[in-house]
Amino acid sequence: MTPRNASDANDDQPWSDLGRPPLNAAALRRALVRGGLWSSLDVVPATGSTNSDLVALASGGKVDEGAVLVAESQSAGRGRLDREWTAPPRSGLFFSVFLKPGGDVPVERWGWLPLLVGVAVATGLARAAGVDTALKWPNDLLVNVEGEERKAGGILAERAGDGVVVGIGLNVSLRADELPVARAGSLALAGAASTDRDTLLRAVLRSLEERYVDWRAAGGDPAVSRLQETYAAGCATLGRNVRAELPGGQELVGEAVAVDGDGRLVIASADGVQQPVGAGDIVHLR
């Protein structure tokens, strides 16, 4: 795979920061591309966005399901609502995967994929880094830094050809003075037992394979696969008062009481009316 916007800037030199070694692509392929879900794994030094690159490849039929594209640095990483995602080279994990639920899972259940990936990432990080990662609906990864809830990562899903590309951005070794905003965090600041990115990536991708295979085998049914139950157990949004900033400039304030069978957040207003929210920005209110 070739990144569309690879840079030859000094920051992209593999050993420009000795505390942040490059990923070992060959070792990752040996560990992960073994006849299971993961069909290929490529690591590029720099690109604009792994999601954009993999969407283009998948839309053109140039990659199989299970393709993984990792970048040591992104210059145009995106979160939801096209928010910019930036971090120093090799300070995090920035990667995208191509999944094709296909005939096994009805298209109306594909909306569970970002939530499934969130559960898988949290599980993998608990195993490999000993970090308790909470999920903020629909796609943020939260860690605890000195008693404060901070965003350490995010997930972005995009349709591509006959499948979905899911991108994950995760702050691993960022120091306090490198955080893009005060409310951001990283695994290092959360006291991670390991910040070895090879170890973390292997753990996350193995966890994702387990979750995805089970979900597909259940026809994408979130109850049968226990995805709905597991997501709810790890979701920091549930039980909180929230403000949902909806498309079109509308807002809904109330208590987040459930995640329904379609993966939507159910918010109960002060008058007791429950309304499911399928898209929007969620603010946790204190």
N, C-alpha and C positions, 0 to 999 in steps of 0.2 A: 504494500500500500504506500502511496506517496501523498504526504500532506500537501494541501493546496497552498498554504501560506507559510512554508517553513522559513525560519529566519537563521541567518548566520551570525547573529549578534554574539558578543562575548559571553553573555549570560547563558548561552546554549552550550558552551564547552562543558564536557562531561565532568571535569574535575575542578570547575571554577569555585565550588564550595565543597571542601573536603568533608564537611559534616553531612553532606547530602549526596551520597554516591548515586550513580545512575542505576536504573533497573537492569537486571540481568535477563535480557529477552530470551536467550537460548535456554537458560534454566527454567524460566517460566513456561516456555513451550513444552519442555520435557515433562514438567510436573502437571500441566493442565490439558494439553492437546493429546489425549490418549484414547480416542475413540468414543468419548462421551459427548456431552453437549458442545464443548468448545472445539471448533473446527480449525481455527487459526488464531494466532496472537501476534500482533505487530506492535513494536514500540518505536515511535518517531521522536526525534529530539525536540521538535517544535512544530506547531501548526496553529491555524486560526481557531478551529473548533473540531474536536474529535467527532462530535455529533454531526456537524455539517459534512465532514469528510465521509463518514460511514453512511449517512443518508444518501449521498451521491453515489457511492459504490453499490449500496443495496438497491437503490432505484434503478440502476443500470444492470442489475443482475450479475455483478462482478464479485460478489461474496456469498458464501453459504450461511445458513443459520449457524449461530455460535461463533461468528467472527468477532474478535475483540481488537479494538484499536486503542492504544495507550499513547499519551503524549507526555513528555517530560515537562513541557511548557505549553501553555495556550495563550494566544494573544487576543482571542475573541471568544472566549468561553462564555456560554450563556446559561442563565437560569430561567425560571418561569417569567413570563411577561417581558422576555428579552432583556432581563437584567444582566449586567456584565459580571463575569466571574474571573477574577485575576488573582495570581499568587506568584511568588518567586519560583524560578525553575527548580524542579525536583523537591519542592517543599510539600507536595501533596500527591494524591492519586487523581489523575484526570483521564477517564477512559469511557468508552462507549461499547455496547454490545448489540448485536443484531439477533432478534428473536422472531420466530415465525410460528405462532400458535396454530396457524393453519386450520385444517378441518377438525382438529381435536377440540378447539375452543371457539364458541360463537363470538363473532366480532363484538357484540354488546358486552362481553365480559373482558375484553382487552383493556378496559379502563382500570382493571385491577393491577396491571403490570407495574406501574410506578410504586404502588403500595407494596406489592410483592418484593420488589427490589429493595425498598426501604427496610423491610423485615429481614431480608437476606444480608444486607450490609450491616445492620445492627447485630445480627447473630454472629457474623464473621468477625466483627471487631471485638465482640465480647470474648470470643474464643482466642483470638490472636493477640489482642492488646489489653484485655481486662478492663475495657472501658464500657460503662453503661451508656449506651446511645439511645436516646428517646426519639420518637418520631412525631414531628409536627405535621398535621394534615395540610396538604396532601403529599408533600415531597421534601421536607426539610429534615436534616439530621442534627439533633441537638446533643450537646455534651454539657457537663457541669464544670464550670471553672470558678473556683473559690466561692462556691455556693450560689453562683449565678448561671442561669440557663443561657447558653450561647449556641449560635448556629455554626457547625463545623463542616457541613456539607449539604449538597442538594442533588436532586434527581430530575432529569428532563427526558420525557418520552416524546418521540415524533414518528408518525407513520412514514414508512419507506417501502415502496414497492408492495410486496405482499406480506410485509411484516412490520416490525416496530424496532426502531433504534432507541435504546435507553442509555442516556449518559449519566455518569456519576462524577461529581467533583467533591473531593474530600481534603480538608486541610489536615496535614499530618504533623509537620515539624515547625509550623509557623510560630515565631516568637511574638511576644506582646507588641513589640514595636513594628512588626510587619503586618499586623492585622489591617484589612482594608477599612473596617468600621469597628467602632467600640463594641458592638454587640456580637461580633464574630468570635470564634474560638478555634481550637485545634486539638488534636489528640494529645500532643505534647503538653499543652497547657492544662489538659484534663487529667494529667498524670498517667498516661498510657504506659503499660509495662514494656511495650515495644513500639518503636516507630520505624522498624525495618519495613520499607515499602514492598519489597518482594514478598515477605511473609504475610503482610496485610492483604496484598492483592490476591495471593493464592487462597487465603482464607475466605475472602469475600466472594471470589468466583466459585469456589467449591460450595459455599453456602447457597449462592444464587442457583447453581445447577440443581442442588437438592430440592429447593423450594419450587423451582420452575417445573421440574419433572413431575413432582407430586401434583402440582396445580393442573398441569396438562392432562395427567392421568385421570383426574377428577372432572375433566371436561370444563375446567375453568371455574367450577362451582366453589365459591369462597367458603361455604359452610362445610362441604364434604372434605375439602383439602385442609380445613382448619385455618385457612389464611385469614378469614374475617376475625376469628377469635384471637389469633396470635397478634394480628395488627392492633386490635383494640387493646390488648394487654400492654402493648408497648407504646401506645399513642399518648403523648403528653397533652394533646389537645382536649381529649375527653374529660369531662368533669370540670372544665374551665369555662369561665365567662370569656366570650370571644366577640370580636367584631369581624364580620365577613364583608369585605369590600368587593361587591359584585360587578360583573360587566354592566356597562351603561351608567356607572356612577352611583348605583344604589348601595345601601348598607343594611346589614341585618345584625342586630346585637342580641345576644342571649347566651344560654348555656349549651355547650357542645355535649350532646347526650348519647350519641351513637354514630357508628359508621354502618350504613345500610347495606343491603345485598348487592347494590350497584357500586359500592365504594364511595358513596356520597356522604358528606358530613351532615348529620341531622342536628339542627339548632332549635332549641326551645326558647321562644321569646317570653317576655315577662308575663304575657297573658295566657301562657300555656300552649300556644300554637306551635307545633313542630313543623319545621320546613327543611327539606333536604337541599344541600348546596353541592352542586357538581363542579363548579368552577368559581374561582375567585381567590382573593388574597385574605388569609386569616391572620388576625392580630390577637395574641393572647393578652387579655386585660388583667391587670393586677387587682 
